[in-house]
């Protein structure tokens, strides 16, 4: 730990954070968390920049779990800004820009010059020729896919490349497109809407020796603006809709110009997106469990910043499931279900899970055989609890099952639509190449 960053504990938290005379930027982290370690140099730079104005404090959640529980931290890195002993803002898995905004807001200081946003977690579109222009490479890829016995945890992109983690390097196809097809295959595998033959057909449709960067950008545009599935259609009137109008305008400029390059407008837009997300995010309770339902407002608020970027930098893998999730959370589109009933269903399942845990006992971590036996027992107990809950309110569960069927159909329809769109893109590029 540097001289500029302080370490706090469960025992000293009140003094180090709540009683601090300076605003505090608190980092919940753990030594095994790669994103936490990647964030450390940025926090060091902020601590140096705001020395004497802001106190940067870290808390290891493994060594000091009580504070983590107190503030309902469920994932790391999570950063929280404190002033006068009160939480002013928080962010989980934040971008570098989001961290800077937290610090700026905490001390009331704003940059006078545009900041260069460097975020290595966002895949960018790079020029590369599919299959490196070699038909034999495509044939080998297809043969591997046809012969592969794809299990539940296997990624088709790894099978196609012949090795793990080198899809783009091996095949010259953007990593994001491989990841998107992986997700669609997993969705389709569950309901049978995307069998292996259709997966192979997707790869067969990839033209040889072309730059597929535009196809990645087109997919991002489709996920955002499609008339049926686009995320934009779920944004209600207000600051969120005004923000999306600005994002759309810049995206159209990007698609229209081959010489387009990102400019400072995107940083300003991303900062505004962070502010809009703070306004539209439903209120959460940080002392204990969140009281926020899995509704569209919360999900959309989380999307504002990630989509406030050029199409070429939008992570389509992370964005891919947002359209069906938003559609599946539209309670108004399904007669007989409401957010209150969704809250009730969540509570029932949580209670059943706790009952199963109490009956099974503490989770066994090892040896693997003991863990497998524990999981089997827990699942049995959970099913028993859920069956008992069904017997108490059969009419409610009839509606809940119908709601689940409705959600399943949405995901199946989306899988079909997204697969068809990607096939169309490959076909159009093939004709023009």
C-alpha positions in Angstrom: 0.0 0.0 0.0 1.4 3.5 -0.9 1.7 6.5 1.3 -1.2 8.1 -0.5 -3.7 5.2 -0.1 -4.9 4.0 3.3 -6.0 0.5 4.4 -9.0 0.3 6.6 -10.5 -2.6 8.6 -13.8 -3.5 10.2 -12.6 -2.2 13.5 -11.2 1.1 12.2 -13.8 1.8 9.5 -15.7 4.4 11.5 -12.5 6.5 12.2 -10.9 6.0 8.8 -14.0 6.7 6.7 -17.1 7.9 8.5 -15.3 10.4 10.8 -12.8 11.6 8.1 -12.7 15.4 7.7 -11.9 14.9 4.0 -14.2 13.2 1.4 -13.4 9.5 1.1 -13.2 7.3 -2.0 -13.5 3.7 -0.6 -12.4 0.7 -2.7 -13.8 -2.7 -1.8 -11.3 -5.2 -3.2 -9.5 -8.5 -2.8 -6.0 -9.8 -3.7 -7.5 -12.4 -6.1 -9.6 -9.9 -8.0 -7.9 -9.1 -11.4 -10.1 -6.0 -12.1 -9.3 -4.7 -8.6 -5.6 -5.0 -9.3 -5.9 -3.4 -12.7 -7.7 -0.5 -11.0 -5.0 0.1 -8.4 -2.7 2.3 -10.5 -5.7 4.6 -11.4 -6.6 5.0 -7.7 -2.9 5.8 -7.0 -3.0 8.5 -9.7 -6.3 9.9 -8.2 -4.9 9.9 -4.7 -1.8 11.9 -5.9 -4.0 14.3 -8.0 -6.3 15.1 -5.1 -3.8 14.9 -2.2 -5.1 17.0 0.6 -8.6 17.1 -0.9 -9.6 13.4 -1.1 -8.8 10.4 1.0 -8.5 7.2 -1.0 -9.1 4.1 1.3 -9.1 0.4 0.5 -10.9 -2.4 2.3 -10.0 -6.1 1.8 -13.3 -7.9 1.8 -11.7 -11.3 2.6 -10.1 -10.0 5.8 -12.9 -7.6 6.8 -16.3 -9.0 5.6 -18.5 -7.2 8.1 -18.2 -3.8 6.4 -18.9 -5.5 3.1 -22.1 -6.9 4.5 -23.1 -3.6 6.1 -23.1 -1.9 2.8 -24.5 -4.8 0.7 -21.5 -5.1 -1.5 -22.1 -8.1 -3.7 -19.3 -7.8 -6.3 -15.9 -6.2 -6.6 -14.4 -3.9 -7.3 -17.1 -1.6 -5.8 -16.2 2.0 -5.0 -18.2 4.3 -2.7 -17.8 8.0 -2.2 -18.4 9.3 1.4 -18.7 12.9 2.7 -19.5 13.8 6.3 -20.0 10.1 7.1 -22.7 9.6 4.5 -22.6 7.6 1.2 -22.8 10.1 -1.7 -22.4 7.6 -4.6 -21.3 4.1 -5.5 -20.3 2.1 -8.5 -19.7 -1.6 -9.0 -17.2 -2.8 -11.7 -16.7 0.8 -12.7 -15.1 2.1 -15.8 -12.0 4.3 -15.4 -14.1 7.4 -16.3 -16.7 6.4 -13.7 -14.0 6.3 -11.0 -12.8 9.7 -12.0 -16.3 11.1 -11.9 -16.7 9.6 -8.4 -13.6 11.4 -7.2 -14.4 14.7 -9.0 -17.9 14.8 -7.5 -16.6 13.9 -4.0 -14.2 16.9 -4.0 -16.3 19.2 -6.1 -13.6 19.7 -8.7 -14.0 19.2 -12.4 -11.4 18.9 -15.1 -10.7 21.9 -17.3 -9.5 19.9 -20.2 -10.8 16.8 -21.9 -9.6 13.5 -20.5 -8.3 10.7 -22.6 -10.4 7.7 -21.7 -8.3 4.5 -21.7 -10.2 1.4 -20.9 -8.6 -1.9 -21.9 -11.7 -3.9 -20.9 -13.6 -2.6 -24.0 -12.8 -4.6 -27.2 -12.3 -2.3 -30.2 -12.8 -3.1 -33.8 -9.5 -3.8 -35.5 -8.8 -4.4 -39.2 -8.2 -8.1 -39.8 -9.1 -10.4 -42.7 -11.5 -13.3 -41.9 -9.6 -16.6 -41.9 -6.6 -14.5 -42.9 -7.8 -14.9 -46.5 -7.1 -18.7 -46.6 -10.0 -21.1 -47.6 -8.2 -24.0 -46.0 -8.3 -22.3 -42.6 -12.1 -21.9 -42.9 -12.4 -25.6 -43.9 -10.4 -26.6 -40.8 -12.5 -24.4 -38.6 -15.8 -26.0 -40.0 -14.4 -29.5 -39.6 -13.6 -28.9 -36.0 -17.1 -27.6 -35.3 -18.8 -30.5 -37.1 -16.8 -33.0 -35.2 -16.9 -31.3 -31.8 -19.0 -32.8 -29.0 -20.1 -29.5 -27.4 -20.8 -29.8 -23.7 -22.7 -27.4 -21.5 -19.5 -25.4 -20.6 -17.8 -25.5 -24.1 -17.6 -22.4 -26.2 -18.0 -22.9 -29.9 -15.5 -20.1 -30.5 -12.8 -22.1 -28.8 -13.7 -25.2 -30.8 -13.7 -23.2 -34.0 -10.3 -21.7 -33.3 -8.8 -25.1 -32.2 -7.5 -23.5 -29.0 -8.9 -21.5 -26.1 -8.7 -17.7 -25.9 -7.2 -17.2 -29.4 -10.3 -16.8 -31.6 -9.5 -13.5 -33.2 -5.8 -14.3 -33.6 -6.4 -17.7 -35.1 -9.4 -16.9 -37.4 -9.1 -13.2 -38.1 -12.7 -12.7 -37.0 -13.5 -10.1 -34.3 -13.5 -11.6 -30.8 -16.9 -10.0 -30.1 -18.6 -11.8 -33.0 -17.3 -15.1 -31.8 -18.5 -14.3 -28.3 -22.0 -13.2 -29.6 -22.4 -16.5 -31.5 -21.3 -18.4 -28.3 -24.1 -16.7 -26.3 -26.7 -17.3 -29.0 -25.8 -20.9 -29.2 -26.1 -21.3 -25.5 -29.5 -19.7 -25.5 -30.6 -21.8 -28.4 -29.2 -25.0 -26.9 -31.5 -24.6 -23.9 -34.7 -24.4 -25.9 -33.6 -26.1 -29.1 -34.0 -23.0 -31.3 -30.3 -23.0 -32.4 -29.2 -26.6 -33.0 -25.6 -27.4 -33.8 -26.4 -27.4 -37.5 -27.5 -23.8 -37.3 -24.3 -22.9 -35.4 -22.2 -24.5 -38.2 -24.3 -22.6 -40.8 -23.4 -19.3 -39.0 -19.7 -20.1 -39.5 -20.2 -21.3 -43.0 -21.7 -17.9 -43.8 -18.6 -16.0 -42.8 -17.0 -14.8 -46.0 -13.2 -15.4 -46.5 -10.7 -12.5 -46.6 -12.8 -9.6 -45.5 -12.7 -7.2 -42.6 -15.7 -8.0 -40.4 -15.3 -4.9 -38.2 -18.4 -3.3 -39.8 -20.5 -6.4 -39.0 -19.6 -6.0 -35.3 -20.6 -2.3 -35.5 -23.8 -3.2 -37.3 -24.7 -5.7 -34.5 -24.2 -3.1 -31.9 -26.4 -0.7 -33.8 -29.1 -3.4 -34.2 -29.0 -4.1 -30.4 -29.5 -0.5 -29.7 -32.0 0.7 -32.4 -33.8 -2.1 -34.0 -37.6 -1.4 -34.2 -38.6 -4.6 -32.4 -35.6 -5.5 -30.2 -33.7 -2.3 -29.8 -32.8 -1.1 -26.3 -33.8 2.5 -27.2 -37.5 1.6 -27.4 -37.5 0.8 -23.7 -36.3 4.3 -22.7 -39.1 6.4 -21.3 -39.6 10.1 -21.9 -37.2 12.3 -19.9 -33.4 12.7 -19.6 -32.8 9.1 -20.6 -34.5 9.5 -24.0 -32.7 12.8 -24.6 -29.4 11.1 -23.9 -30.2 8.3 -26.3 -31.1 10.8 -29.0 -27.6 12.3 -28.7 -26.0 8.9 -28.7 -27.9 7.9 -31.8 -26.8 11.1 -33.6 -23.1 10.4 -33.0 -23.6 6.7 -34.0 -25.2 7.7 -37.3 -22.2 10.0 -38.0 -19.9 7.1 -37.3 -21.7 4.8 -39.7 -21.9 7.4 -42.4 -18.2 8.3 -42.6 -15.4 5.8 -43.4 -12.9 8.4 -42.0 -14.8 8.8 -38.7 -12.7 8.9 -35.5 -13.9 9.2 -31.9 -13.7 12.7 -30.5 -14.1 14.6 -27.3 -17.9 14.6 -27.7 -17.9 11.0 -26.5 -16.3 11.9 -23.2 -18.8 14.6 -22.5 -21.6 12.3 -23.4 -20.2 9.5 -21.2 -20.1 12.0 -18.3 -23.7 13.0 -18.9 -24.6 9.3 -19.1 -23.2 8.8 -15.6 -25.2 11.7 -14.3 -28.4 10.5 -16.0 -27.9 7.0 -14.6 -27.7 8.5 -11.1 -31.0 10.3 -11.6 -32.9 7.4 -13.2 -31.5 4.6 -11.1 -34.2 3.4 -8.6 -33.4 4.0 -5.0 -31.5 1.1 -3.3 -31.0 0.2 0.3 -27.3 -0.1 1.0 -27.7 -1.3 4.6 -28.7 -4.9 3.8 -30.3 -6.3 0.7 -31.3 -4.2 -2.3 -35.0 -3.4 -2.5 -34.7 -2.8 -6.2 -36.8 -5.1 -8.4 -35.3 -6.4 -11.6 -37.1 -3.9 -13.6 -36.3 -2.0 -16.8 -35.4 1.3 -15.1 -32.5 -0.2 -13.2 -31.2 -2.2 -16.1 -31.4 0.8 -18.5 -29.6 3.0 -16.0 -26.7 0.5 -15.9 -26.5 0.6 -19.7 -26.3 4.4 -20.2 -22.6 4.6 -19.8 -21.5 1.5 -21.7 -23.5 2.5 -24.8 -22.2 6.1 -24.7 -19.3 5.2 -26.9 -18.6 4.7 -30.6 -20.2 1.6 -32.1 -16.7 0.3 -32.7 -15.9 0.3 -29.0 -19.2 -1.1 -27.7 -18.9 -4.5 -26.1 -21.6 -6.4 -28.0 -21.0 -9.5 -25.9 -21.9 -7.7 -22.7 -24.8 -5.9 -24.5 -26.3 -8.9 -26.3 -28.7 -10.1 -23.6 -30.0 -6.7 -22.7 -32.8 -6.5 -25.4 -34.5 -9.8 -24.3 -33.9 -9.0 -20.6 -35.6 -5.7 -21.0 -38.5 -7.2 -23.0 -38.9 -10.0 -20.5 -39.1 -7.4 -17.7 -41.9 -5.5 -19.4 -44.7 -6.5 -17.0 -47.2 -4.2 -18.8 -46.9 -6.4 -21.9 -48.2 -9.5 -20.1 -51.7 -9.4 -18.6 -51.9 -11.1 -15.3 -48.5 -10.2 -13.9 -47.1 -7.1 -12.2 -44.0 -5.9 -10.5 -45.7 -6.6 -7.1 -46.2 -10.2 -8.1 -42.6 -10.4 -9.4 -41.4 -9.1 -6.0 -43.5 -11.7 -4.3 -42.0 -14.5 -6.5 -38.5 -13.3 -5.7 -39.2 -13.3 -2.0 -40.7 -16.8 -2.1 -37.7 -18.2 -4.0 -35.3 -16.5 -1.6 -37.1 -17.9 1.4 -37.1 -21.4 -0.1 -33.4 -21.1 -0.8 -32.8 -20.1 2.8 -34.9 -23.0 4.1 -32.9 -25.4 1.9 -29.6 -24.0 3.2 -30.7 -24.4 6.8 -31.8 -28.0 6.2 -28.6 -28.9 4.3 -26.1 -27.1 6.5 -23.1 -25.0 5.6 -21.8 -25.3 2.1 -19.0 -27.9 1.8 -16.1 -26.6 -0.4 -13.9 -29.7 -0.6 -13.2 -32.4 -1.4 -15.1 -32.3 -4.8 -17.1 -35.4 -4.0 -18.4 -33.8 -0.8 -19.3 -30.6 -2.6 -21.2 -32.6 -5.2 -23.1 -34.5 -2.5 -23.9 -31.2 -0.7 -25.2 -29.6 -4.0 -27.3 -32.6 -4.7 -28.9 -32.5 -1.2 -29.4 -28.7 -1.4 -31.2 -29.0 -4.8 -33.4 -31.8 -3.4 -34.3 -29.6 -0.4 -34.9 -26.6 -2.6 -37.3 -28.5 -4.8 -39.2 -29.7 -1.7 -39.5 -26.1 -0.4 -40.7 -24.8 -3.8 -43.3 -27.7 -4.1 -44.6 -26.8 -0.6 -44.9 -23.1 -1.7 -46.8 -24.2 -4.8 -49.3 -26.1 -2.7 -50.1 -23.1 -0.5 -51.0 -20.8 -3.5 -51.7 -22.8 -6.6 -53.5 -19.9 -8.4 -50.4 -17.7 -8.0 -48.1 -20.3 -9.4 -50.3 -20.9 -12.4 -49.7 -17.2 -13.3 -46.0 -17.5 -12.4 -45.6 -20.4 -14.7 -47.4 -18.6 -17.5 -45.1 -15.6 -17.0 -42.1 -17.9 -17.2 -43.3 -19.4 -20.4 -43.8 -15.9 -21.8 -40.2 -15.0 -20.9 -38.9 -18.2 -22.4 -40.6 -17.3 -25.7 -39.1 -13.9 -25.7 -35.6 -15.3 -25.4 -36.3 -17.9 -28.1 -37.6 -15.2 -30.5 -34.6 -13.0 -29.8 -32.2 -15.8 -30.5 -33.8 -16.4 -33.8 -33.9 -12.7 -34.7 -30.3 -12.1 -33.7 -29.1 -15.2 -35.5 -30.9 -14.1 -38.7 -29.4 -10.6 -38.4 -25.9 -11.9 -38.2 -26.5 -14.2 -41.1 -27.8 -11.3 -43.2 -24.7 -9.2 -42.3 -22.4 -12.0 -43.4 -24.4 -12.4 -46.6 -24.3 -8.7 -47.5 -20.6 -8.4 -46.8 -20.0 -11.5 -48.9 -21.8 -9.9 -51.9 -20.0 -6.6 -51.7 -16.5 -8.0 -51.0 
